[in-house]
Each structure stands twice: as C-alpha cells, then as structure tokens.
Amino acid sequence: DVKVTQSSRYLVKRTGEKVFLECVQDMDHENMFWYRQDPGLGLRLIYFSYDVKMKEKGDIPEGYSVSREKKERFSLILESASTNQTSMYLCASSLPNQGGYTFGSGTRLTVV
Amino acid sequence: EDQVTQSPEALRLQEGESSSLNCSYTVSGLRGLFWYRQDPGKGPEFLFTLYSAGEEKEKERLKATLTKKESFLHITAPKPEDSATYLCAVQGETSGSRLTFGEGTQLTVNP
C-alpha cells in the first residue's frame, strides 16, 4: 500500500526550539508539499518541492524552511518555534502536474 | 488568484437523507477540480478529479459533478460512516502542481 509517512503524530515543543518535521513517501513522486491546517483557515501551503534540492515558497513560508536531499524525503524546519506555529502539519506528494495528492496522517504540533 | 468557497460549513443529515455539498470556484483556466475526504485527526484522502464542465464521477454513495463555476458533491442515502469533512480544491493553468483548497464542509450523518 503506497503511502506518505510523517514521523510523529503528536509533538510538544518549547518556544524557541528548533523543530524538525519529517516526511517520507514511497511512491517515487517528484512533488512534495507541506501544509498547515487551522480551524477557520483551512489548508495553507508553506513550502513545496518539484525535485531533489529544489524548493519553492508557498503562501505562508515565514518562520519555516525546508530540506529535500533525497527524492523520497521532505523535511520541514521551524527555526525557532513560536506559539503561533501550534497547528496540524500535513505533508503530501504527487506526480508532476497532478492534483491527486497523497497526504500523510499529519503531525499535531503544540508549542508551549 | 484562485479561490474556492465551500458551503455549507457544516451539515447534519439523518441516515438515508440525501443532500449535496457545494464548491464554488474562480480560477484562471481550470486544469482540475478535486474532492477529498478528511476524517478527524487524519490527512485528507483523495476522492475524485473533474476536468471539464459536464463531467461526473461516482464512488459508492458519492457523485461529483462540475459546471464552469461550481462543483457539487451529491451524497445519496448517506450512512454514519460517511461522516467526515469534505474538501474541494482547484488547480489552475498557472498553478503548476499547486492546489487551492476550500475550507471544507463538515458532514455529520446521524443513525
């Protein structure tokens, strides 16, 4: 069964910590995406990548960075976590120009 | 800028009571409209892709339709297991692989 795996389901971090969220897909997809989902705001795109070592800013990149050293892995980095980054983080992957994303199960991050 | 508006925000149905969810969109050249289902605490699950006005797709009790301005997700004789949030998203000609999502409709089907 093909899938997208996010390393943690729940995470609690302190303000100011550097946080790494990991995402791995086994479908050989070129595209990978990081979204955050908040009540009343829906899904918002943080960063995406069309290929290894490539990255593009989404709609809300401030306070985040990403790394894609291998095709199957896309990491989201919170450089200095803040309480307003408490959210559900969703990773997704897809083939080029395809909108049928496969999503991971999400990481619910709480910053205290 | 692509935009997606879903209505209603929430919908409660009795088991067997058919209804429809709406997704209105504006996009610079539609390449695809997508429906996803999301269960609480999980990631969205892809349901359908629609490419052009007049197209329809079906899966069990769900049928998605598309016009030039909106899409409907029709739910026929729903069951409690159909309870979920349904998300609509569009892909425009200038979007590459990016999708613009609506905020979703939270559907509850009571037994």
HADDOCK unambig.tbl for C-alpha pairs under 7 A between the chains (distance, minus, plus):
assign (segid A and resid 40 and name CA) (segid B and resid 103 and name CA) 6.95 0.50 0.50
assign (segid A and resid 41 and name CA) (segid B and resid 103 and name CA) 6.60 0.50 0.50
assign (segid A and resid 42 and name CA) (segid B and resid 102 and name CA) 6.64 0.50 0.50
assign (segid A and resid 42 and name CA) (segid B and resid 103 and name CA) 4.47 0.50 0.50
assign (segid A and resid 43 and name CA) (segid B and resid 101 and name CA) 6.32 0.50 0.50
assign (segid A and resid 90 and name CA) (segid B and resid 43 and name CA) 6.66 0.50 0.50
assign (segid A and resid 96 and name CA) (segid B and resid 97 and name CA) 6.40 0.50 0.50
assign (segid A and resid 97 and name CA) (segid B and resid 96 and name CA) 5.76 0.50 0.50
assign (segid A and resid 97 and name CA) (segid B and resid 97 and name CA) 4.40 0.50 0.50
assign (segid A and resid 98 and name CA) (segid B and resid 97 and name CA) 5.93 0.50 0.50
assign (segid A and resid 99 and name CA) (segid B and resid 34 and name CA) 6.98 0.50 0.50
assign (segid A and resid 99 and name CA) (segid B and resid 91 and name CA) 6.86 0.50 0.50
assign (segid A and resid 99 and name CA) (segid B and resid 97 and name CA) 6.31 0.50 0.50
assign (segid A and resid 99 and name CA) (segid B and resid 99 and name CA) 6.71 0.50 0.50
assign (segid A and resid 100 and name CA) (segid B and resid 46 and name CA) 6.12 0.50 0.50
assign (segid A and resid 101 and name CA) (segid B and resid 46 and name CA) 6.68 0.50 0.50
assign (segid A and resid 102 and name CA) (segid B and resid 45 and name CA) 6.97 0.50 0.50
assign (segid A and resid 102 and name CA) (segid B and resid 46 and name CA) 6.92 0.50 0.50
assign (segid A and resid 103 and name CA) (segid B and resid 43 and name CA) 5.53 0.50 0.50
assign (segid A and resid 103 and name CA) (segid B and resid 44 and name CA) 6.08 0.50 0.50
assign (segid A and resid 103 and name CA) (segid B and resid 45 and name CA) 6.85 0.50 0.50
assign (segid A and resid 104 and name CA) (segid B and resid 43 and name CA) 5.56 0.50 0.50
assign (segid A and resid 105 and name CA) (segid B and resid 42 and name CA) 4.74 0.50 0.50
assign (segid A and resid 105 and name CA) (segid B and resid 43 and name CA) 4.44 0.50 0.50
assign (segid A and resid 106 and name CA) (segid B and resid 42 and name CA) 6.18 0.50 0.50
assign (segid A and resid 106 and name CA) (segid B and resid 43 and name CA) 5.70 0.50 0.50
